[in-house]
Structure formats: C-alpha cells, structure tokens
Amino acid sequence: MFNARKKIVKDKGVAPTELEEEVAKALFDIEVSPTSDIKAELREVYISSAKEIEVGKTGKAVAVFFPFRVWRNVRKIQGRLVRELEKKLAKRHVVFVANRTIYDKDFRRKGIKVRPRNRTLTAVQESILEDVVGPTEIVGKRTRITVDGSKTLKVFLDPKDKDKEDIEAKLPTFSAVYRKLTNKEAVFMFPTA
C-alpha cells in the first residue's frame, strides 16, 4: 500500500479517504501491470482527491480530481485510463476533472494585479464541462430558459463518439457530476441528424 500512497497528493496533515485509497491503488495496479500500454504515461500521474456522486436512484459515479500540473498528461491517456479504472472500480462510472483556481472579483486584495481570464468563474465552469465529458468532445451548446426563469444548458456531444465506450449510458452521469460540481443544470445529448 505504501507505493500506492505515492499516487495521492494531499495537503499536509490531511489523511486520504477510503475511496481515494481505492482509486490510488487501482492507478498503481494499472501502472505496475506488465500488460498495461499506458505504463510510462502513468508514472508521473497522481490524484488530489476523489468523490463518490449519486447518479439517479441506482448508480454511483466516481469523480477523480487531478492537480492541474498533471492534467496535460492525463488528457493524453484519458480514454484508456477511464476504461481501466471502470474495470477495477466495480461497475461505477469514472469521470476525471482537473483542480482549478477561481479568483473572485476582489482578487486585488490577494496581491494580484490582473485576474487571468481562465481564473474567472465562467471560464472554470466551462473547463469543468469539457473535463466531465472527456474523452468525447462538445460540438454545440444551447441555454434554455424556462418560463419560471430556471436555466438549463443543453450540451451536444460529438456524434462520432456515440458508439464508443457506451457513452450513451454515461449521459446521466455527466449531468449528475456537472450539477454536483457547479450547481448548474445540464442535459447531455447527441445531435439528431
């Protein structure tokens, strides 16, 4: 277990949860297995946290958070890594998200002169949306405002990925994870011809 512990990076004095230990062990097992084709890329990948999220009445999903520094490496192997982790984590869908920083409008008090555009709330929520649906891609978005004023985001995914890796079954998972992380309603679908 000691070596699997290297796959989790937490703040000083914070103990990892049982779920985080399980995900780290699964990552470590994939890295050391002789048949793994993503062994080299996994060497410098580690997680910062993991959360279990309820999907509907029956299912559960695991949202795995990576430090932003290693996110580029994770993006390269995201499809294969999701498949491997789903095999190891007993019928739960796995979603990867990068840890990002949001600066509020009062950022000057922290000693920062200019707030980068990618640190705004809107930009971070857009990035979370991209992360949640990965490895598929978003081809369109519509915001639907109902009569009572509530907003629903309709997100259209790439139709080429419809048949791959049972993405169709993951659409409710994407909605649940995005709602949990951003408190915004989103409906994921494939565009009809």
Disulfide bonds with the S-S distance in Angstrom:
none
